[in-house]
Amino acid sequence: QMQTIKQQLAVYRQAVLKEAFDNAQAMCESFTAIEDILVTDRKGMSTGPFGTMIKKHEHRTSGVPMLGIENIGAGKFIDGNKIFVTKEKAEELKAFALKAGDIIISRSGTVGEICAIPDRMEGSLLSTNLMRVSLNHNKVLPKYFIYLFQSKGIVLDQVKELCKGSTRIFLNQTILKRIQFPIPHIEEQIQIVHAIESRLSVCDSIEQTVDTALSRAEAMRQSILKKAFEGGFSE
C-alpha cells in the first residue's frame, strides 16, 4: 500500500512539472540553445576528465573531493564522496574545478540526475562520469533549469530522440548543444519555480511520512523474524 502511494507521488510530481513547463513553453516566442544561456567569463560547460588523467593509485581518503554520480539526488546535492586527490593533483586538474552554483549532470543512466553545487563544495572536482554546466544567472535560474531537466517531457524526449539507434540513453556536449530549452524571462521563471515548489512541498511531506512508516514496518518485520529464529514464539 505504502509503495503504491510512492508510485502515485512520482506520477503527481511529473504531472506538476509537465503543467509548469507547458506554461513555460506558452510564454516563449522561441526555444533557446544551451550556448545562449551559459557564462561567458569562463568555459560554459565541460565533461569530466578522461579516466587516464586520474589513476587509481592517485585516489586519496582525504584532500580535494572529486564528485561523482553518488553526489546527485533528486535535483539536490548529496554530501559524501568516494574519491579525493592531493592539492597538487587538483592543481593539475584545475580545468575541472567547480564553482558554487555550477550545475552537474550525470552523463549516463537517468538523464534527470542533476543538481547545483552548494557553496561549501566550491573548488571540488568534476569526475569522469559527470558534466558541468555553468549558467548565466541573469538569463536562467539554476532551480528552473534543474526542474526542467527533471521533467520527463521536454529534455528527456529530445535526448531519447538524439540517442536513437543507440542501445542506451546518454549525454555529451554534442547532445546538450542540440537540445532546445524553453527559457522565458527571469520574472516568469521565478513564478514557475514558486508554483512547482509550493505544490511539490506537499508531495515531499507525504513522502517523508511514507518513508518513516516503511522503515518502521521494516524494523518491526526484522524484530519479528529475529524473535521467530531465536525461538521467541515457542511455548
C-alpha positions in Angstrom: 0.0 0.0 0.0 2.8 2.4 1.0 4.8 1.6 -2.1 1.7 2.4 -4.2 1.5 5.8 -2.6 5.2 6.4 -3.5 4.4 5.5 -7.1 1.4 7.8 -7.2 3.6 10.6 -5.8 6.1 10.1 -8.6 3.3 10.4 -11.1 2.0 13.5 -9.4 5.5 15.1 -9.5 5.7 14.5 -13.2 2.2 16.0 -13.7 3.2 19.1 -11.8 6.4 19.5 -13.9 4.6 18.9 -17.1 2.0 21.6 -16.4 4.7 24.0 -15.3 6.7 23.6 -18.5 3.7 23.5 -20.8 3.1 27.0 -19.3 6.8 27.9 -19.8 6.6 26.9 -23.5 3.5 29.1 -24.0 5.4 32.1 -22.6 8.3 31.6 -25.0 8.4 33.0 -28.5 11.1 30.6 -29.4 13.3 27.9 -27.8 16.8 28.6 -26.6 20.0 26.6 -27.2 22.3 26.0 -24.2 25.1 28.0 -25.6 22.9 31.2 -25.3 22.5 30.7 -21.5 26.0 29.9 -20.4 28.5 32.1 -18.6 31.0 33.9 -20.9 33.8 34.7 -18.4 35.0 31.0 -18.5 34.3 27.8 -20.4 30.5 27.4 -20.2 30.5 23.6 -20.0 32.9 20.8 -19.6 32.9 17.0 -19.5 34.8 15.3 -16.6 38.4 14.3 -17.1 39.4 11.2 -19.1 39.9 8.2 -17.0 43.6 8.2 -18.0 44.0 11.6 -16.3 43.4 10.3 -12.8 44.9 6.9 -11.9 43.6 4.6 -9.2 46.9 5.0 -7.2 46.3 8.8 -7.1 43.0 8.3 -5.1 43.2 9.5 -1.5 40.9 9.2 1.5 41.1 13.0 2.2 42.1 16.1 0.3 40.3 17.8 -2.5 37.0 15.9 -3.2 36.2 14.6 -6.7 32.4 14.5 -7.1 30.6 11.5 -8.7 27.1 10.3 -9.5 26.6 9.5 -5.8 26.5 13.2 -5.1 23.4 13.8 -7.1 20.0 13.2 -5.6 16.6 14.1 -7.0 17.7 17.6 -8.1 19.6 18.0 -4.8 23.3 17.7 -3.8 24.1 14.8 -1.6 27.2 15.1 0.7 29.8 12.4 1.0 32.1 11.2 -1.8 34.4 8.3 -2.5 37.4 9.9 -4.2 39.8 12.7 -3.0 43.1 13.9 -4.6 46.1 15.9 -3.3 46.2 19.6 -3.8 49.0 19.1 -6.3 46.8 16.8 -8.4 43.8 19.2 -8.0 46.1 21.9 -9.5 46.8 19.6 -12.5 43.1 19.1 -12.9 42.1 22.8 -12.3 40.2 22.9 -15.6 37.7 20.6 -13.9 37.3 22.6 -10.7 33.7 23.5 -9.8 32.3 26.8 -8.6 29.2 27.2 -6.3 26.1 27.4 -8.4 27.6 25.3 -11.2 25.2 22.5 -12.4 26.5 18.9 -12.5 24.7 16.3 -14.7 25.2 12.5 -14.9 26.4 11.5 -18.4 24.6 8.1 -18.4 21.8 6.3 -16.6 19.0 8.6 -15.6 19.2 11.9 -17.6 17.3 13.6 -14.8 20.3 13.2 -12.4 21.2 16.8 -12.0 21.9 19.3 -9.1 23.7 22.5 -8.3 27.0 22.8 -6.4 26.5 24.3 -2.9 28.8 27.0 -1.6 30.6 24.5 0.7 31.7 22.4 -2.3 33.4 25.2 -4.2 36.7 24.0 -5.5 35.8 20.3 -5.7 36.5 18.5 -9.0 34.4 17.0 -11.7 34.8 13.2 -12.2 34.7 11.3 -15.5 31.0 10.4 -15.2 29.8 13.9 -14.9 29.3 17.1 -17.0 29.4 20.7 -15.7 27.1 23.4 -17.0 27.7 27.0 -15.8 24.6 29.1 -16.4 24.4 32.9 -16.8 22.1 33.6 -13.8 20.8 36.8 -15.4 19.3 34.6 -18.1 18.2 31.4 -16.3 17.7 30.4 -12.7 19.6 27.2 -11.7 16.4 25.9 -10.0 14.4 26.4 -13.1 17.0 24.6 -15.2 17.1 21.7 -12.8 13.4 21.3 -12.7 13.3 21.5 -16.5 15.8 18.6 -16.7 13.8 16.5 -14.2 10.6 16.8 -16.2 10.2 13.7 -18.4 8.7 15.7 -21.2 10.9 18.3 -22.9 14.5 17.4 -22.2 14.3 13.6 -21.8 12.2 13.3 -25.0 14.8 15.2 -27.0 17.7 13.2 -25.5 15.9 9.9 -26.4 15.4 11.2 -30.0 19.0 12.3 -30.2 20.2 8.9 -28.9 18.1 6.9 -31.4 19.9 3.9 -32.7 22.0 3.7 -29.6 21.4 0.9 -27.0 21.4 3.4 -24.2 20.5 7.0 -23.3 23.5 9.1 -22.5 24.5 12.8 -22.5 27.5 14.6 -24.0 28.2 18.1 -25.0 27.1 17.5 -28.6 23.7 16.3 -27.5 23.4 19.1 -24.9 24.1 21.7 -27.7 21.2 20.2 -29.8 18.5 20.3 -27.1 16.1 23.2 -27.3 15.1 24.7 -23.9 12.0 26.8 -23.2 13.6 29.8 -21.3 11.1 32.6 -20.5 12.1 35.9 -18.8 13.6 35.6 -15.3 10.4 37.0 -13.6 8.4 34.2 -15.3 10.9 31.6 -14.3 10.6 32.8 -10.6 6.8 32.4 -10.8 7.2 28.9 -12.4 9.7 27.7 -9.7 7.4 29.1 -7.0 4.4 27.3 -8.4 6.4 24.0 -8.7 7.8 24.2 -5.1 4.5 25.1 -3.4 2.9 22.0 -5.0 5.9 19.7 -4.5 6.4 20.7 -0.8 3.1 18.9 0.0 4.4 15.9 -2.0 7.7 15.9 -0.1 6.0 15.9 3.3 3.7 13.0 2.3 6.8 11.1 1.0 8.6 11.7 4.3 5.6 10.3 6.2 5.5 7.2 3.9 9.3 6.6 4.2 9.1 6.8 8.0 6.2 4.3 8.1 8.0 2.0 5.7 11.2 2.0 7.8 9.2 1.4 11.0 7.4 -1.5 9.3 10.7 -3.0 8.1 12.2 -2.7 11.6 9.1 -4.4 13.1 9.4 -7.2 10.5 13.1 -7.7 11.3 12.3 -7.8 15.0 9.5 -10.5 14.5 11.9 -12.6 12.3 14.6 -12.3 14.9 12.3 -13.5 17.7 11.0 -16.3 15.5 14.5 -17.6 14.7 15.6 -17.3 18.3 12.6 -19.4 19.4 10.9 -16.4 20.9 7.5 -17.8 19.9 7.9 -21.3 21.3 5.8 -22.3 24.2 
